[in-house]
């Protein structure tokens, strides 16, 4: 069996999808994924690249397929204060904070920012040029909302 880390929010949402017969997280996920039979762990299909979080270094955003290299710094200004964070060991480390963060949105919450798109709030230095981290995202994975 493999161990995965998920946020409390995701864990709660998972259990909201539980049926009466579901006894474990494994039961819920297997039902949602349409898996049946033995829960013996099989090797992933050849087209799926699985790398343990510990070997990635830096920070990897699975949703948008962005690898932030080990030690990469990002920064932003919020309400007149400057903030910077470093990607390391699969987490974000916000300068002046003792705990690591699992996502860009968690960085925003830590500094007191309200609901906003963190991808257009944080910057990185690219050979002396300030660039939004948004430029690193796979554009085909960005869902645009219409109101």
The 8 nearest C-alpha neighbors of each residue, nearest first, counted from 0:
[[1, 40, 2, 39, 38, 41, 3, 25],
 [2, 0, 3, 40, 51, 4, 41, 39],
 [1, 3, 0, 4, 51, 5, 52, 25],
 [4, 2, 5, 1, 52, 51, 0, 6],
 [3, 5, 2, 6, 101, 10, 52, 7],
 [6, 4, 9, 10, 3, 7, 8, 101],
 [5, 7, 9, 8, 10, 4, 101, 11],
 [6, 8, 10, 9, 11, 5, 12, 4],
 [7, 9, 11, 6, 10, 12, 5, 13],
 [10, 8, 12, 6, 11, 7, 13, 5],
 [11, 9, 7, 13, 8, 12, 6, 5],
 [10, 12, 8, 14, 13, 9, 7, 15],
 [13, 11, 15, 9, 14, 10, 8, 16],
 [14, 12, 10, 11, 16, 15, 9, 17],
 [13, 15, 17, 16, 11, 12, 10, 24],
 [14, 16, 12, 13, 17, 11, 18, 10],
 [15, 17, 14, 13, 18, 12, 27, 31],
 [18, 16, 14, 15, 27, 21, 19, 13],
 [19, 17, 21, 20, 16, 27, 15, 22],
 [18, 20, 21, 17, 22, 16, 27, 26],
 [21, 19, 18, 22, 17, 26, 27, 23],
 [22, 20, 26, 18, 19, 27, 23, 17],
 [21, 23, 20, 26, 24, 27, 19, 25],
 [24, 22, 26, 25, 21, 27, 28, 17],
 [23, 25, 27, 26, 28, 22, 14, 13],
 [24, 26, 23, 28, 27, 29, 22, 38],
 [27, 25, 23, 21, 29, 24, 28, 30],
 [28, 26, 24, 30, 25, 29, 17, 21],
 [27, 29, 31, 25, 30, 26, 32, 24],
 [30, 28, 34, 32, 26, 31, 27, 25],
 [29, 31, 33, 27, 28, 32, 34, 26],
 [32, 30, 28, 33, 29, 27, 34, 16],
 [33, 31, 29, 30, 34, 28, 27, 35],
 [32, 34, 30, 31, 29, 35, 28, 27],
 [35, 33, 29, 32, 30, 36, 31, 28],
 [34, 36, 33, 37, 29, 30, 38, 32],
 [35, 37, 38, 34, 39, 29, 33, 30],
 [36, 38, 39, 35, 40, 34, 29, 41],
 [37, 39, 40, 36, 35, 29, 25, 34],
 [40, 38, 37, 41, 0, 36, 42, 1],
 [41, 39, 0, 38, 42, 1, 37, 43],
 [42, 40, 39, 43, 38, 44, 0, 37],
 [41, 43, 44, 40, 45, 49, 47, 39],
 [44, 42, 47, 41, 45, 49, 48, 46],
 [43, 45, 46, 47, 42, 48, 41, 49],
 [44, 46, 47, 43, 48, 42, 49, 41],
 [45, 47, 44, 48, 43, 49, 42, 50],
 [48, 46, 45, 44, 49, 43, 50, 42],
 [47, 49, 46, 50, 45, 43, 44, 51],
 [50, 48, 47, 51, 43, 52, 42, 46],
 [49, 51, 52, 48, 54, 55, 53, 47],
 [50, 52, 53, 54, 49, 55, 3, 1],
 [51, 53, 55, 54, 89, 50, 56, 88],
 [52, 54, 51, 55, 88, 56, 89, 50],
 [55, 53, 52, 51, 56, 50, 88, 89],
 [54, 56, 52, 53, 57, 89, 51, 50],
 [57, 55, 88, 69, 54, 89, 87, 58],
 [69, 56, 58, 87, 86, 68, 88, 89],
 [57, 59, 89, 67, 86, 90, 66, 87],
 [60, 58, 66, 65, 67, 61, 89, 57],
 [59, 61, 65, 64, 62, 63, 66, 58],
 [62, 60, 64, 63, 59, 65, 66, 58],
 [61, 63, 60, 64, 140, 65, 59, 141],
 [62, 64, 136, 61, 65, 137, 60, 140],
 [65, 63, 61, 60, 62, 137, 66, 136],
 [64, 66, 60, 63, 59, 136, 67, 135],
 [65, 67, 59, 58, 68, 60, 64, 57],
 [66, 68, 58, 57, 59, 71, 65, 86],
 [69, 67, 57, 71, 66, 70, 58, 56],
 [57, 70, 68, 87, 56, 86, 71, 67],
 [69, 71, 86, 85, 87, 57, 68, 72],
 [72, 70, 86, 85, 68, 69, 67, 73],
 [73, 71, 85, 84, 70, 123, 86, 83],
 [72, 74, 123, 122, 84, 83, 121, 85],
 [73, 75, 83, 122, 121, 82, 84, 123],
 [74, 76, 121, 82, 81, 122, 120, 83],
 [77, 75, 81, 80, 79, 82, 78, 74],
 [76, 78, 80, 79, 75, 81, 112, 82],
 [79, 77, 80, 76, 81, 112, 111, 110],
 [78, 80, 77, 76, 81, 75, 82, 110],
 [81, 79, 77, 76, 78, 82, 75, 110],
 [80, 82, 76, 75, 77, 79, 83, 74],
 [83, 81, 75, 74, 76, 80, 84, 94],
 [82, 84, 74, 73, 94, 93, 75, 72],
 [83, 85, 93, 92, 73, 72, 94, 91],
 [84, 86, 72, 92, 71, 70, 91, 87],
 [87, 85, 57, 91, 70, 58, 71, 69],
 [88, 86, 57, 69, 90, 89, 70, 56],
 [87, 89, 56, 57, 90, 53, 58, 86],
 [88, 90, 58, 57, 87, 56, 52, 59],
 [91, 89, 101, 87, 100, 88, 58, 99],
 [90, 92, 86, 100, 99, 85, 84, 93],
 [93, 91, 99, 85, 84, 94, 100, 86],
 [92, 94, 84, 96, 83, 95, 91, 85],
 [93, 95, 96, 84, 83, 92, 82, 85],
 [96, 94, 93, 97, 92, 82, 83, 84],
 [97, 95, 93, 94, 98, 92, 99, 109],
 [98, 96, 95, 99, 93, 92, 94, 100],
 [97, 99, 96, 100, 92, 93, 91, 95],
 [100, 98, 92, 91, 90, 97, 101, 93],
 [99, 101, 91, 90, 102, 105, 92, 106],
 [100, 102, 90, 91, 105, 99, 103, 89],
 [103, 101, 105, 104, 100, 106, 91, 90],
 [102, 104, 106, 105, 117, 107, 101, 118],
 [103, 105, 107, 102, 106, 117, 108, 116],
 [104, 106, 108, 102, 107, 103, 100, 109],
 [107, 105, 103, 109, 104, 108, 100, 110],
 [106, 108, 104, 112, 105, 110, 109, 111],
 [107, 109, 111, 105, 112, 110, 106, 104],
 [110, 108, 106, 107, 111, 105, 112, 93],
 [109, 111, 107, 108, 112, 106, 77, 82],
 [112, 110, 108, 109, 107, 113, 77, 106],
 [113, 111, 107, 108, 110, 114, 77, 115],
 [112, 114, 115, 111, 108, 107, 110, 116],
 [115, 113, 112, 116, 108, 107, 104, 117],
 [116, 114, 117, 113, 112, 120, 104, 107],
 [115, 117, 118, 119, 120, 114, 104, 103],
 [118, 116, 120, 119, 104, 115, 103, 121],
 [119, 117, 133, 116, 120, 132, 121, 131],
 [118, 120, 117, 133, 116, 121, 131, 132],
 [119, 121, 117, 118, 75, 122, 116, 131],
 [122, 120, 75, 74, 119, 131, 132, 118],
 [123, 121, 131, 74, 132, 130, 73, 75],
 [122, 124, 73, 130, 129, 132, 125, 131],
 [123, 125, 129, 128, 127, 126, 130, 122],
 [126, 124, 128, 127, 129, 123, 130, 122],
 [127, 125, 128, 124, 129, 123, 130, 71],
 [126, 128, 125, 124, 129, 123, 130, 122],
 [129, 127, 125, 124, 126, 130, 123, 122],
 [128, 130, 124, 123, 125, 122, 127, 131],
 [131, 129, 122, 123, 128, 124, 132, 125],
 [130, 132, 122, 133, 134, 121, 119, 123],
 [131, 133, 134, 122, 135, 118, 121, 123],
 [132, 134, 118, 131, 135, 136, 119, 121],
 [135, 133, 132, 136, 131, 130, 137, 138],
 [134, 136, 133, 132, 65, 137, 131, 66],
 [137, 135, 63, 133, 134, 138, 65, 64],
 [136, 138, 139, 140, 63, 64, 135, 141],
 [139, 137, 140, 141, 136, 63, 134, 135],
 [138, 140, 137, 141, 142, 136, 63, 143],
 [141, 139, 138, 137, 63, 142, 62, 136],
 [142, 140, 138, 139, 143, 137, 63, 136],
 [143, 141, 140, 144, 139, 138, 145, 63],
 [142, 144, 141, 145, 140, 146, 138, 139],
 [145, 143, 142, 146, 141, 116, 140, 115],
 [144, 146, 143, 142, 141, 116, 140, 115],
 [145, 144, 143, 142, 141, 116, 115, 114]]
